[in-house]
Amino acid sequence: MSRRGRKASLPQTVHHRPDVLDGGGLIIEHRDLQDGSVRSYDFSALPVAEAMQRSLAALFAARCRPQRWESVATSTNIWEMLRVFADWLAALPEPPHDVDEITTGVWNAWKLSRTTRVGGYHQVRRLGALLIDDPRVVGEVAETMGKRIPKPRTQETSYTDAEFDQIKTAARRVFRSALLRIEHNARHLEQWRTGAFTEGSRDWVIGEALDCLARTGHVPSRPRGRGELQVLPRYARALGGGSKQHTWQRLYLTRLEATSLGVLLMAEFGLNLSVIHTLPVPRASADSGPDGHPTYRLELVKRKRGSGQHHETRNVTDLGAGSPGRLITQALAATRFAREAVEVMAPGTNRLIIWRTNVRGRGTGVGAWFRLGIGENSAAHWGQLAGVAVGSPFRRGRRTVNVVERREPGQNSQDTHDATYVMPDARAQEAAAPVIAAAAEAARRQAEQVVLAAELRDAPVLGDATTATADCRDFGDGPYPGPDGRCGASFLACLGCTNARIHPGHHSRLAHLHHALTNLRSAMHPALWQADWGDTHARLKHLSRRLGPAAWTKAVSEVTDDDRDLIDDLLTGGLAA
């Protein structure tokens, strides 16, 4: 309100929080559309000319918007590629001063310098797409940058059964040990809060320390300098020492234990690391049903699906030991104290996997002692720390679950599942080989069964009865007897009967029948067409091969109106057997 008491005028347009914050042209801040986190990128740190820095910053900022880059993870990925590209440019004898000085030769040299694996493929494709946004990049250079290149075939394959069992066993061992430790101390804390211990006793002092740990993230301590804390002697004596094993690990997961929980979630649900990293706290349904089994709602986010398709939900029920829902119950129990402590520091955090570290981070909030989710570094070191020499188990593990165990897409379309996961996978190829061979053998046997059985003649035989498709030498002794003892088969079945005889007078109508059935194939469901016309079509094809291309072409050219009318009646049911 102004000094004269008049209300200030409202802005004409609705205010929206900016997604990109430009700090003077060379510092770009990108805000994540999902969780609101912000990442800053300083383009002045790139070892290229200032004009190049500003051009790259402008191209980068233009993409840090909704409908382009909604995730900070995406902008971080491109930023790392730009750093590599800038370092490469700086090493050239005559580095370009701006984007419009990048020539076809420079770009081709950059492309050739990249690895032939997937990482190099993405560096070339994604940076090319970014640079083409500059209006000065035109002509041959733009065509070269935008040229499609074949994506390298993945070298990654599923784990063997023994390898995957070893990974799951190691993860269960680490996580179960942590869960038992936290549950034991949780029971002690609950007893202290209900007054089960005598005040001043060792158990009472431990309970008091646990209560402080649950509320603040620390047992009672005092500053020791450099941001470190020293456990008060009274509590150190009761707890058995002041180390992390005796203090905060009583109620919180370590990085190794949190990553082991992530491995189990991957193995159970086929989730990738980015989904597990941001997994919200699953909520149990209000009504657990008459059997009392809780059903949890998993809210999954898959960034790569594109705007409007990020979210997916799954319901899983805790039906007891070994069920998918039991793992969720255990995960909630193991992380409950960390989630409660973080909720006090940062209300609304809503992350399932939260763990504590012994190394203090920046600030005084959540990041000081607690960490959210599972990062790439944690995943990369998990195998070594857990005693399984596999590196990060998440990519290959997810492939193993979806390709070998579940054999169905997991947060992917069927096409992506088949093309990206199943077809390139060595285990899938090995398993498919006998299936393909069996199908081929079955097809061969079927083809041998569905052949032309009629006898080919150069001319009619006296005494044979004429039918719509062939001549019959014996109506009374056929393979398909009717109620009256005479042949009860369709005229189409004559082609598969040894009593039938085909001579040149039948060729034109049979050629027209083959043409008609071929046309029907495009107008009917494949299964229905195969059931109704497949055998007849196969026998006619066999006939065309036996007659030869010249005779069959002649037969096609000699089709008459009578032939067309006869075949039309035959296919529409106008003829009786």
Residue pairs with C-beta under 8 A, 6 or more apart in sequence:
1 7
1 8
2 8
17 31
18 31
19 30
19 31
19 33
19 64
19 65
19 66
20 28
20 29
20 30
20 31
20 61
20 64
20 65
21 28
21 29
21 31
21 38
22 28
22 29
22 61
23 29
23 40
25 54
25 57
25 58
26 42
26 43
26 44
26 53
26 54
26 57
27 40
27 41
27 42
27 43
27 44
28 40
28 41
28 43
28 57
28 60
28 61
28 64
29 38
29 39
29 40
29 41
30 38
30 39
30 41
30 64
30 69
30 72
30 75
31 37
31 38
31 72
32 38
32 39
32 70
32 71
32 72
33 66
33 70
33 71
34 70
34 71
34 278
34 301
34 310
35 278
37 72
38 72
39 72
39 75
39 76
41 57
41 60
41 75
41 79
43 53
43 54
43 56
43 57
43 60
44 50
44 53
46 52
46 53
46 56
46 82
46 83
46 86
47 86
47 87
47 90
48 56
48 86
48 89
48 90
48 95
49 95
49 96
49 97
49 98
51 97
51 98
52 86
52 89
52 96
52 97
52 98
52 99
55 98
55 99
55 134
56 82
56 86
56 99
59 99
59 130
59 131
59 133
59 134
60 75
60 78
60 79
60 82
60 130
62 68
62 133
63 69
63 75
63 78
63 130
63 133
64 75
66 307
67 307
69 75
69 78
70 303
70 307
71 303
73 274
73 303
74 303
78 126
78 127
78 130
81 122
81 123
81 126
81 127
82 127
84 123
85 110
85 123
85 127
88 110
88 113
89 95
89 96
89 106
92 106
96 102
96 103
96 106
99 131
99 134
99 136
99 137
100 134
100 136
100 137
102 131
102 137
102 141
103 141
104 140
104 141
104 144
107 128
107 141
107 144
107 145
108 144
110 124
111 124
111 149
114 120
114 121
114 123
114 124
116 152
117 152
117 155
118 151
118 152
118 154
120 152
121 149
121 151
121 152
124 149
125 149
128 145
128 146
129 145
129 146
131 137
131 145
132 142
132 145
132 146
137 145
153 424
154 420
154 424
156 395
156 396
156 399
157 396
157 399
157 425
157 426
157 427
158 164
158 396
158 399
158 400
158 403
158 404
158 425
158 426
158 427
158 428
159 167
159 390
159 393
159 396
159 397
159 400
160 427
163 390
164 267
164 397
164 400
166 388
167 263
167 267
167 383
167 388
167 390
167 393
167 397
168 263
168 264
168 267
170 260
170 386
170 387
170 388
171 260
171 261
171 263
171 264
171 267
171 386
172 260
172 264
174 256
174 257
174 260
174 386
175 257
175 260
175 261
175 264
175 330
175 334
177 257
178 253
178 254
178 257
178 260
178 334
179 330
179 333
179 334
181 249
181 250
182 250
182 251
182 252
182 253
182 333
182 334
182 337
183 333
185 210
185 250
185 251
186 251
186 333
186 337
188 203
188 206
188 207
188 210
189 207
189 210
189 211
189 214
189 251
191 197
191 203
191 207
192 203
192 204
192 206
192 207
192 208
192 210
192 211
193 207
193 211
197 203
197 204
197 207
198 204
202 238
205 234
205 235
205 238
206 238
206 239
208 220
208 235
209 219
209 220
209 235
209 238
209 239
209 247
210 219
210 250
210 251
212 218
212 219
212 220
213 219
213 247
213 248
213 250
213 251
213 337
214 251
214 337
214 340
214 341
215 341
215 344
216 341
217 248
217 252
217 341
217 356
217 369
217 370
218 229
218 247
218 248
218 369
219 231
219 232
219 235
219 239
219 247
219 248
220 231
220 232
220 234
220 235
221 229
221 230
221 231
221 232
222 229
222 230
222 232
223 229
223 230
224 230
227 360
228 360
230 242
231 239
231 242
231 247
236 242
236 246
239 246
239 247
239 250
240 246
244 358
248 356
248 358
248 369
249 356
251 337
251 338
252 337
252 338
252 355
252 356
253 261
253 334
253 335
253 338
253 354
253 355
253 356
254 355
254 356
255 355
255 357
255 371
255 378
256 382
256 385
256 386
257 334
257 355
258 335
258 353
258 354
258 355
258 371
258 374
258 378
259 374
259 378
259 379
259 382
260 382
260 386
261 331
261 334
261 335
261 353
262 273
262 276
262 277
262 353
262 374
262 379
262 394
263 382
263 393
263 394
263 397
264 327
265 271
265 276
265 279
265 327
265 331
266 272
266 273
266 276
266 393
266 394
266 397
266 398
266 401
267 397
267 401
268 324
268 327
269 298
269 314
269 316
269 324
269 401
269 410
270 398
270 401
270 402
270 406
270 410
270 411
271 279
271 300
271 398
271 410
271 411
272 394
272 395
272 398
272 411
273 374
273 376
273 379
273 392
273 394
273 395
274 302
274 303
275 300
275 301
275 302
275 411
276 353
276 373
276 374
276 394
277 353
277 373
277 374
277 375
278 301
278 351
278 373
279 298
279 299
279 300
279 351
279 352
279 353
279 373
280 299
280 350
280 351
280 352
281 332
281 339
281 350
281 351
281 352
282 296
282 297
282 298
282 299
282 316
282 328
282 332
282 352
283 296
283 297
284 294
284 295
284 296
284 297
285 294
285 295
285 296
285 297
285 315
288 294
288 295
289 295
293 317
293 318
293 319
293 320
293 325
294 317
294 318
294 325
294 329
295 315
295 316
295 317
295 318
295 325
296 315
296 316
296 317
296 318
296 325
296 328
296 329
297 313
297 314
297 315
298 313
298 314
298 315
298 316
298 328
299 311
299 313
300 311
300 312
300 313
300 314
300 411
301 310
301 311
301 312
302 309
302 310
302 312
302 411
303 310
305 411
312 411
316 323
316 324
316 325
316 328
317 323
317 324
317 325
318 325
318 326
318 328
318 329
319 325
319 326
320 326
331 352
331 353
332 352
335 352
335 353
335 354
335 355
338 354
338 355
338 356
338 370
339 349
339 351
339 352
339 354
341 370
342 349
342 351
342 354
342 366
342 370
342 372
343 349
345 365
345 366
345 370
346 365
346 366
349 366
349 372
351 372
351 373
353 372
353 373
353 374
354 370
354 371
354 372
355 370
355 371
356 369
356 370
356 371
357 369
357 370
357 371
360 368
360 369
361 367
361 368
361 369
361 371
362 368
366 372
376 392
379 392
379 393
379 394
380 391
380 392
382 392
382 393
383 389
383 390
383 391
383 392
383 393
384 391
390 396
398 410
399 421
399 425
400 427
401 410
402 408
402 409
402 410
402 412
402 417
402 421
403 421
403 422
403 425
403 427
403 428
404 427
404 428
404 431
408 417
409 416
409 417
410 417
412 420
412 421
421 428
422 428
423 429
447 538
450 496
450 534
450 535
450 538
450 539
451 496
451 538
451 539
451 542
452 495
452 496
452 539
452 540
452 542
452 543
452 546
453 495
453 496
453 497
453 498
453 500
453 539
454 470
454 494
454 495
454 496
454 497
454 498
454 500
454 501
454 502
455 498
455 500
455 501
455 502
456 501
456 502
456 503
456 546
456 547
457 501
457 502
457 503
458 503
458 504
459 503
459 504
460 471
460 501
460 503
460 505
461 471
461 473
461 501
463 473
464 471
464 472
464 473
464 501
465 471
465 472
465 473
465 475
467 491
467 494
467 500
468 491
468 494
468 509
468 566
468 567
468 569
468 570
468 575
469 491
469 492
469 494
469 495
469 500
469 506
469 509
469 510
469 513
469 570
470 494
470 495
470 500
470 501
470 502
470 506
471 500
471 501
471 502
471 503
471 506
472 478
472 487
472 494
472 497
472 499
472 500
472 501
473 499
473 500
473 501
474 499
475 486
475 487
475 499
476 485
476 486
476 487
477 499
478 486
478 487
478 489
478 497
478 499
479 489
479 497
479 498
480 487
480 488
480 489
480 493
480 497
481 487
481 488
482 488
482 577
487 499
487 577
488 577
489 497
489 577
490 577
491 570
491 575
491 577
492 536
492 570
494 500
495 502
495 536
495 539
495 540
495 543
496 535
496 539
502 510
502 543
507 547
507 551
507 552
507 554
507 555
507 558
508 555
508 556
508 558
508 559
508 560
508 563
509 559
509 563
509 566
509 567
510 540
510 543
510 555
511 544
511 552
511 555
511 556
511 559
512 556
512 559
512 563
512 564
512 567
513 536
513 540
513 567
513 570
513 571
514 537
514 540
514 541
514 543
514 544
515 556
516 567
516 571
517 533
517 536
517 537
517 540
518 537
520 529
520 533
520 571
521 529
521 533
521 537
524 532
544 552
547 555
566 575
568 574
569 575
